[in-house]
Amino acid sequence: MHTFTASRWLDIAFPDRLEINANNVVYYKNNVGVGYESTVVERPNITKVHIRTGVFFANVVIESYGERLVVGAFWKRDAKAIVKLLT
């Protein structure tokens, strides 16, 4: 399993996380300091993965059948590694 944590510059206490394993991609979104809200996407259902880059950080866009998940604030090198794992 691979785990990627969003930049702590934008959210020090509870940064967003993305976990990638052989079957699923799980996105843990900060829920305003009260914990996390998770979204699970099965890997066979992923249709497209791409990066939106900014100056320092990048968002990874994961598209599946009927769903679009924008996972944000990763360092660019981490975003590239996520795309490489999912394609």
N, C-alpha and C positions, 0 to 999 in steps of 0.2 A: 504494500500500500504506500502511496505517495501522499504527503500532506504539504500543502502550501498555505502560508499565512500572509494575509494582506499587510501592507505597510503599517507599522505602528505609529507613524507620523500623523495619520489621519484619525486613528482611534486607539489610544494608548491602552485602555483597560480591556476592551473586548474586540480585538480585530477579527474580521471575517476570515473564514477558513474554507479551503477546498480540499476534499479527500478523494483520491482516485484509486480505485482498486480494480480487480479484473472484471467485475460485473457492473459496478455502479460508480457514479460521480455524486458525491454528497457535498452540498454547499451549505455552510453554517453562517447565517447572517445575524449580525448583532441585533438584538431586540431591545435597544435603548437601555443597556445596562442591567436588564433583568434576565439575561441568558441569551440563548440563540434560537433562531427559527431555522429549521433545516428543510432543504429541498433535495430530493433524490431523483436522478435521471439515470435510467439504465443505459449502459454503453451501447448496446445494439440499436437503441432508438436515436442516437445522436446522428444528425444529418449534416451538420456544418459547425466548424469551430474557427473563429478568427479573432484577431487582436485589434483593439482601438488604442492607439498610443497617444500619450500626452508628453509633456516635457520630461517628467521623471517617472511617472507611473503608467501602467497600461491596464485596460479592462479586457477581460476575455469574454467573448460572446459565444455561448454554447446553444445551438439550436437543435431541437428535436421535434418530433411530430407534434405540432400544435403548441409548442412551448418555446419561449426564448428566455434564456437565463443570462443576465449580464452580471459578471463577477468582477468586482473592481478593486483598484488600488494595489495591484501587485507590481513589484519591481519588474522591469521589462524582461530581464533574464528569466525570472520565474514564469512570466506569461508565455514566453517562447517555449519553455520546458513543458508547460501545461498543454500547449497546442501540439507539441511533438508527441506527447503521451497519448493524446486523444485522436490523432490522425494516423 
